[in-house]
Structures are given as C-alpha cells and as structure tokens.
Amino acid sequence: MTINKYDLTGKTALVTGGSRGIGKFIALELAKAGANVAFTYTRSEEAAAQVRQDIALAGAEAIALQADAANSEQAVDVVSRVQKEFSTIDILVNNAGITRDTLLMRMTEEQWDHVVNTNLKSVFNYSKACIRTMMSARSGSIINISSVVGIAGNAGQTNYAASKAGIIGFSKSLAREVASRSIRVNVVAPGYIQTEMTAGLDEKILRSITDQIPLRRAGLPGDVAACVLFLASDASSYVTGSVLSVDGGMAM
Ligand code: NDP
C-alpha cells in the first residue's frame, strides 16, 4: 500500500484571511486533503459563508471566525475557539495581508502601522497563540505568506516590503526555536498572483510585470495553495526555515 504523504485526514488547520483570494484557495486545498479548517476574515461575511459551504462540500468541517489578525486578544480567542471545536491545531497558515501603497515621502504613520500590524504583528499574534499546543503535541507546521516584495523590495511599498521581509526573519528564528519539538516553520513568497489585491493595477503596469516573469504569466491562487499544502503535509517533513518562492521565476 502506498502512503499518501499529502493526506491531512484528522488534522486541523487555521488560516488567517481565508474568505477571499489566496487564503480561500489555501483553506479549500487543505480541506480537500482531509483537514478540518478554521479561517478568519474581517469584512467579507458573505464570501466567508460561501467558503464555509465549499469546504463542507469537500467533505471537511469548517468554522469561519470574524477577527482582525492585528489584534492579539482576538487571536487568543480565535485559537481557543478552534481548539474547543477541533481539540487541536496542527497547521497554521498566516495569510492575512493588506497593502497601503505610496511613496515614503507621502506615507502616513497610520498607513505604516496598519500594514505592519496586519501583515507582521498578526504572524506574531497567531504563532504565539498556537505554539504551546504545538509544543505539547511535539508536532506542527506553520506557514507564513510573505512576498517577492519582501525579498526584492518595491518602490511605493516600504511598509509592505518591511512587513514581508520581517516575516522571513521571524520565521527563520522561530524555526530554530521549535525544531527540536518537530514543529516546522516555513515561508511562501508569492510573486504576482491574480486576486482582488492586484485587480486594481492598470494594463500597462500589468504587462510590464508579466514581462519580468520568466514563466510569462501571472500566478493563480491555486499555484500558491498547492505549495502551502506541500509545506503543511508530511511530504515536506525535512523542510524547515525555508522560503519557497512561487513567482514564476521572478526573483531568482
Ligand atoms: P486579498 O485582498 O484578495 O484577500 C485578503 C484576505 O485577508 C481576505 O480574506 C481578507 O478578508 C483578509 N483580511 C484582510 N485584512 C485582514 C485582517 N486584518 N484580519 C483578518 N483577515 C484579513 O489578498 P490576497 O489573497 O492577494 O493576499 C493574501 C496574502 O498573500 C497576503 O498576505 C498578501 O500580502 C500575500 N501576497 C499576495 C500577492 C498577490 O499578488 N496577490 C503577492 C504576494 C503576496 P476581509 O476583507 O474580510 O478581512
């Protein structure tokens, strides 16, 4: 009998920002692999209800929780509700993220704080809230969604790039702290992926981005979700502290 190393039956995954875009595809991919999935969102209530239904159709259990990822008290509450419902958390995907792009000259302190708190402090909030459970279980997989911008930088995104580069340093440090307990911490760094976050870009900018991608196409949320499944599952049991670029070759 062959063992399916991607099988997540009996596992519980928590995905922040799972109502739309990449997070939605991650939630569904993990559910299709057999995991029970809890996910958070802030505003998109209808979309969250739809994702819950889609997960149920995939044969998994789902809970959707409204919580601001930047809020540490809400993170503790979310994690305890997920534990109450599913009794464990085996996989944490820190996906929630926003942009507030502008040149540094014009960037307000509010724009800086909002992006850094939502994208980076959230990773601290949820990792901290989950780590004790994973330590006692002596297993776990944390996957943090960074960006090609955190590796290469991008004009107009000092706040976003700082938050995404911060995620990489955070993840490598935590990977070293918890490896002896068989907890793995990895980063996925998407390039240009077609979601609502990137939908506002104009044709010209879009074409110039695609021209810089060796695989000559924009990425799809499913391209990222497939890599998250790999890092969540036993297929990657010897992988920790790594940064997996999912960018069509953009930042090699
Ligand atoms: P979207 O804007 O399409 O979706 C973002 C998701 O996060 C939504 O479910 C949104 O739900 C949720 N969210 C936003 N703010 C919060 C918050 N404060 N607390 C909890 N949930 C929140 O973004 P993408 O899917 O494009 O991006 C997902 C991740 O991938 C982000 O971390 C992003 O930085 C990263 N990324 C995206 C790239 C791309 O090209 N799209 C490229 C590289 C990285 P709601 O609105 O209801 O809160």
Boltz pocket constraint, residues with backbone or C-beta under 6 A from the ligand:
constraints:
  - pocket:
      binder: B
      contacts: [[A, 16], [A, 17], [A, 18], [A, 19], [A, 20], [A, 21], [A, 22], [A, 23], [A, 40], [A, 41], [A, 42], [A, 43], [A, 44], [A, 45], [A, 67], [A, 68], [A, 69], [A, 70], [A, 94], [A, 95], [A, 96], [A, 97], [A, 98], [A, 118], [A, 145], [A, 146], [A, 147], [A, 148], [A, 189], [A, 190], [A, 191], [A, 192], [A, 193], [A, 194], [A, 195], [A, 196], [A, 197], [A, 198]]
      max_distance: 6.0
